């Protein structure tokens, strides 16, 4: 099996990835929205739009 990020041979402790770096890169893609699970539920789109509008109105304060 090869790593889905870089194509190198996988390591058991990081499977299906070859190393922690590739595993972290994959996780980052989920966090930043590069990966997404499609939805056919119209309510999901409305919920996301409402959340984005709310976030734009009330930006988070820096720590």
N, CA, C and O atoms as a GROMACS GRO file, in nm:
protein
  252
    1UNK      N    1   0.085  -0.117   0.000
    1UNK     CA    2   0.000   0.000   0.000
    1UNK      C    3   0.090   0.124   0.000
    1UNK      O    4   0.193   0.126   0.067
    2UNK      N    5   0.051   0.224  -0.075
    2UNK     CA    6   0.130   0.347  -0.079
    2UNK      C    7   0.056   0.462  -0.012
    2UNK      O    8  -0.067   0.464  -0.006
    3UNK      N    9   0.131   0.557   0.036
    3UNK     CA   10   0.078   0.675   0.105
    3UNK      C   11  -0.007   0.757   0.007
    3UNK      O   12   0.038   0.786  -0.103
    4UNK      N   13  -0.129   0.794   0.047
    4UNK     CA   14  -0.214   0.872  -0.044
    4UNK      C   15  -0.166   1.016  -0.064
    4UNK      O   16  -0.212   1.085  -0.155
    5UNK      N   17  -0.074   1.061   0.020
    5UNK     CA   18  -0.024   1.198   0.007
    5UNK      C   19   0.098   1.205  -0.083
    5UNK      O   20   0.104   1.286  -0.176
    6UNK      N   21   0.199   1.118  -0.057
    6UNK     CA   22   0.325   1.128  -0.132
    6UNK      C   23   0.358   1.005  -0.216
    6UNK      O   24   0.448   1.010  -0.300
    7UNK      N   25   0.287   0.896  -0.194
    7UNK     CA   26   0.310   0.776  -0.273
    7UNK      C   27   0.416   0.681  -0.220
    7UNK      O   28   0.438   0.574  -0.278
    8UNK      N   29   0.483   0.717  -0.110
    8UNK     CA   30   0.584   0.629  -0.051
    8UNK      C   31   0.516   0.509   0.017
    8UNK      O   32   0.395   0.510   0.039
    9UNK      N   33   0.596   0.408   0.050
    9UNK     CA   34   0.545   0.290   0.120
    9UNK      C   35   0.495   0.330   0.259
    9UNK      O   36   0.560   0.409   0.328
   10UNK      N   37   0.382   0.275   0.300
   10UNK     CA   38   0.324   0.311   0.429
   10UNK      C   39   0.400   0.245   0.544
   10UNK      O   40   0.463   0.140   0.528
   11UNK      N   41   0.391   0.309   0.659
   11UNK     CA   42   0.448   0.257   0.783
   11UNK      C   43   0.332   0.218   0.874
   11UNK      O   44   0.232   0.289   0.882
   12UNK      N   45   0.345   0.105   0.942
   12UNK     CA   46   0.236   0.052   1.024
   12UNK      C   47   0.184   0.155   1.124
   12UNK      O   48   0.063   0.170   1.140
   13UNK      N   49   0.274   0.227   1.192
   13UNK     CA   50   0.230   0.321   1.296
   13UNK      C   51   0.157   0.444   1.241
   13UNK      O   52   0.091   0.515   1.317
   14UNK      N   53   0.167   0.470   1.110
   14UNK     CA   54   0.100   0.587   1.049
   14UNK      C   55   0.001   0.548   0.941
   14UNK      O   56  -0.052   0.634   0.871
   15UNK      N   57  -0.024   0.419   0.927
   15UNK     CA   58  -0.107   0.368   0.819
   15UNK      C   59  -0.241   0.440   0.809
   15UNK      O   60  -0.306   0.454   0.912
   16UNK      N   61  -0.284   0.484   0.697
   16UNK     CA   62  -0.239   0.452   0.562
   16UNK      C   63  -0.130   0.546   0.510
   16UNK      O   64  -0.102   0.547   0.390
   17UNK      N   65  -0.069   0.622   0.598
   17UNK     CA   66   0.033   0.718   0.556
   17UNK      C   67   0.173   0.662   0.580
   17UNK      O   68   0.189   0.559   0.645
   18UNK      N   69   0.273   0.732   0.527
   18UNK     CA   70   0.411   0.685   0.542
   18UNK      C   71   0.477   0.745   0.666
   18UNK      O   72   0.573   0.689   0.718
   19UNK      N   73   0.426   0.859   0.712
   19UNK     CA   74   0.489   0.928   0.825
   19UNK      C   75   0.389   1.024   0.889
   19UNK      O   76   0.280   1.047   0.835
   20UNK      N   77   0.427   1.078   1.003
   20UNK     CA   78   0.340   1.172   1.074
   20UNK      C   79   0.314   1.297   0.990
   20UNK      O   80   0.205   1.353   0.993
   21UNK      N   81   0.416   1.341   0.916
   21UNK     CA   82   0.401   1.462   0.834
   21UNK      C   83   0.288   1.446   0.732
   21UNK      O   84   0.205   1.536   0.717
   22UNK      N   85   0.285   1.332   0.663
   22UNK     CA   86   0.178   1.309   0.564
   22UNK      C   87   0.042   1.295   0.632
   22UNK      O   88  -0.059   1.342   0.580
   23UNK      N   89   0.040   1.230   0.748
   23UNK     CA   90  -0.086   1.218   0.823
   23UNK      C   91  -0.136   1.357   0.863
   23UNK      O   92  -0.256   1.385   0.854
   24UNK      N   93  -0.045   1.443   0.909
   24UNK     CA   94  -0.082   1.579   0.948
   24UNK      C   95  -0.126   1.662   0.828
   24UNK      O   96  -0.218   1.744   0.840
   25UNK      N   97  -0.062   1.643   0.715
   25UNK     CA   98  -0.104   1.715   0.593
   25UNK      C   99  -0.246   1.677   0.555
   25UNK      O  100  -0.326   1.763   0.516
   26UNK      N  101  -0.278   1.548   0.565
   26UNK     CA  102  -0.413   1.502   0.535
   26UNK      C  103  -0.514   1.563   0.632
   26UNK      O  104  -0.620   1.610   0.590
   27UNK      N  105  -0.482   1.563   0.760
   27UNK     CA  106  -0.571   1.622   0.860
   27UNK      C  107  -0.592   1.771   0.834
   27UNK      O  108  -0.704   1.822   0.847
   28UNK      N  109  -0.486   1.840   0.798
   28UNK     CA  110  -0.497   1.983   0.767
   28UNK      C  111  -0.590   2.008   0.650
   28UNK      O  112  -0.664   2.107   0.648
   29UNK      N  113  -0.588   1.919   0.552
   29UNK     CA  114  -0.678   1.935   0.437
   29UNK      C  115  -0.824   1.922   0.480
   29UNK      O  116  -0.911   1.991   0.426
   30UNK      N  117  -0.851   1.834   0.576
   30UNK     CA  118  -0.989   1.824   0.627
   30UNK      C  119  -1.026   1.952   0.702
   30UNK      O  120  -1.136   2.004   0.686
   31UNK      N  121  -0.932   2.002   0.786
   31UNK     CA  122  -0.960   2.121   0.865
   31UNK      C  123  -0.981   2.245   0.780
   31UNK      O  124  -1.067   2.327   0.812
   32UNK      N  125  -0.904   2.261   0.673
   32UNK     CA  126  -0.917   2.384   0.594
   32UNK      C  127  -1.023   2.375   0.484
   32UNK      O  128  -1.043   2.470   0.409
   33UNK      N  129  -1.091   2.260   0.475
   33UNK     CA  130  -1.200   2.246   0.381
   33UNK      C  131  -1.161   2.196   0.244
   33UNK      O  132  -1.245   2.192   0.154
   34UNK      N  133  -1.035   2.158   0.225
   34UNK     CA  134  -0.994   2.103   0.096
   34UNK      C  135  -1.068   1.973   0.066
   34UNK      O  136  -1.100   1.943  -0.049
   35UNK      N  137  -1.094   1.897   0.173
   35UNK     CA  138  -1.174   1.775   0.161
   35UNK      C  139  -1.311   1.806   0.218
   35UNK      O  140  -1.324   1.882   0.314
   36UNK      N  141  -1.412   1.748   0.161
   36UNK     CA  142  -1.547   1.766   0.214
   36UNK      C  143  -1.632   1.645   0.176
   36UNK      O  144  -1.611   1.583   0.072
   37UNK      N  145  -1.725   1.614   0.261
   37UNK     CA  146  -1.820   1.507   0.233
   37UNK      C  147  -1.944   1.573   0.175
   37UNK      O  148  -2.006   1.655   0.242
   38UNK      N  149  -1.980   1.540   0.052
   38UNK     CA  150  -2.095   1.606  -0.011
   38UNK      C  151  -2.226   1.573   0.061
   38UNK      O  152  -2.243   1.465   0.118
   39UNK      N  153  -2.316   1.667   0.055
   39UNK     CA  154  -2.448   1.649   0.116
   39UNK      C  155  -2.555   1.687   0.014
   39UNK      O  156  -2.538   1.781  -0.063
   40UNK      N  157  -2.662   1.614   0.015
   40UNK     CA  158  -2.774   1.647  -0.073
   40UNK      C  159  -2.887   1.712   0.005
   40UNK      O  160  -2.994   1.741  -0.050
   41UNK      N  161  -2.864   1.736   0.134
   41UNK     CA  162  -2.965   1.797   0.220
   41UNK      C  163  -2.958   1.949   0.206
   41UNK      O  164  -2.856   2.010   0.241
   42UNK      N  165  -3.063   2.010   0.156
   42UNK     CA  166  -3.065   2.155   0.134
   42UNK      C  167  -3.049   2.231   0.265
   42UNK      O  168  -2.995   2.342   0.265
   43UNK      N  169  -3.094   2.175   0.376
   43UNK     CA  170  -3.080   2.242   0.506
   43UNK      C  171  -2.934   2.260   0.544
   43UNK      O  172  -2.900   2.358   0.612
   44UNK      N  173  -2.846   2.169   0.503
   44UNK     CA  174  -2.704   2.182   0.534
   44UNK      C  175  -2.648   2.310   0.473
   44UNK      O  176  -2.573   2.381   0.540
   45UNK      N  177  -2.682   2.339   0.351
   45UNK     CA  178  -2.632   2.459   0.285
   45UNK      C  179  -2.683   2.583   0.356
   45UNK      O  180  -2.607   2.679   0.374
   46UNK      N  181  -2.808   2.583   0.396
   46UNK     CA  182  -2.863   2.697   0.470
   46UNK      C  183  -2.793   2.716   0.604
   46UNK      O  184  -2.762   2.828   0.642
   47UNK      N  185  -2.768   2.606   0.675
   47UNK     CA  186  -2.700   2.614   0.804
   47UNK      C  187  -2.560   2.670   0.789
   47UNK      O  188  -2.517   2.753   0.870
   48UNK      N  189  -2.488   2.627   0.687
   48UNK     CA  190  -2.352   2.675   0.664
   48UNK      C  191  -2.354   2.823   0.629
   48UNK      O  192  -2.273   2.901   0.680
   49UNK      N  193  -2.447   2.863   0.542
   49UNK     CA  194  -2.457   3.003   0.503
   49UNK      C  195  -2.487   3.091   0.625
   49UNK      O  196  -2.428   3.197   0.642
   50UNK      N  197  -2.579   3.047   0.709
   50UNK     CA  198  -2.614   3.122   0.830
   50UNK      C  199  -2.495   3.133   0.925
   50UNK      O  200  -2.471   3.239   0.983
   51UNK      N  201  -2.421   3.024   0.941
   51UNK     CA  202  -2.304   3.026   1.029
   51UNK      C  203  -2.198   3.121   0.975
   51UNK      O  204  -2.134   3.192   1.053
   52UNK      N  205  -2.178   3.123   0.845
   52UNK     CA  206  -2.078   3.212   0.786
   52UNK      C  207  -2.119   3.358   0.801
   52UNK      O  208  -2.035   3.443   0.828
   53UNK      N  209  -2.246   3.386   0.783
   53UNK     CA  210  -2.295   3.523   0.801
   53UNK      C  211  -2.278   3.567   0.946
   53UNK      O  212  -2.239   3.681   0.972
   54UNK      N  213  -2.308   3.480   1.039
   54UNK     CA  214  -2.293   3.511   1.182
   54UNK      C  215  -2.146   3.536   1.215
   54UNK      O  216  -2.114   3.629   1.289
   55UNK      N  217  -2.058   3.453   1.162
   55UNK     CA  218  -1.914   3.470   1.188
   55UNK      C  219  -1.864   3.602   1.130
   55UNK      O  220  -1.776   3.665   1.189
   56UNK      N  221  -1.918   3.645   1.016
   56UNK     CA  222  -1.877   3.771   0.955
   56UNK      C  223  -1.924   3.890   1.039
   56UNK      O  224  -1.856   3.992   1.048
   57UNK      N  225  -2.041   3.875   1.099
   57UNK     CA  226  -2.093   3.983   1.184
   57UNK      C  227  -2.021   3.991   1.318
   57UNK      O  228  -2.007   4.100   1.373
   58UNK      N  229  -1.975   3.879   1.369
   58UNK     CA  230  -1.911   3.872   1.501
   58UNK      C  231  -1.775   3.803   1.491
   58UNK      O  232  -1.762   3.689   1.535
   59UNK      N  233  -1.675   3.870   1.434
   59UNK     CA  234  -1.544   3.804   1.422
   59UNK      C  235  -1.486   3.772   1.558
   59UNK      O  236  -1.507   3.845   1.655
   60UNK      N  237  -1.414   3.662   1.565
   60UNK     CA  238  -1.351   3.621   1.690
   60UNK      C  239  -1.242   3.720   1.729
   60UNK      O  240  -1.170   3.773   1.644
   61UNK      N  241  -1.232   3.743   1.858
   61UNK     CA  242  -1.129   3.834   1.908
   61UNK      C  243  -0.998   3.757   1.921
   61UNK      O  244  -0.998   3.640   1.961
   62UNK      N  245  -0.885   3.822   1.887
   62UNK     CA  246  -0.756   3.752   1.902
   62UNK      C  247  -0.726   3.725   2.048
   62UNK      O  248  -0.767   3.801   2.136
   63UNK      N  249  -0.655   3.617   2.073
   63UNK     CA  250  -0.621   3.579   2.211
   63UNK      C  251  -0.510   3.663   2.264
   63UNK      O  252  -0.468   3.645   2.378
   0.00000   0.00000   0.00000
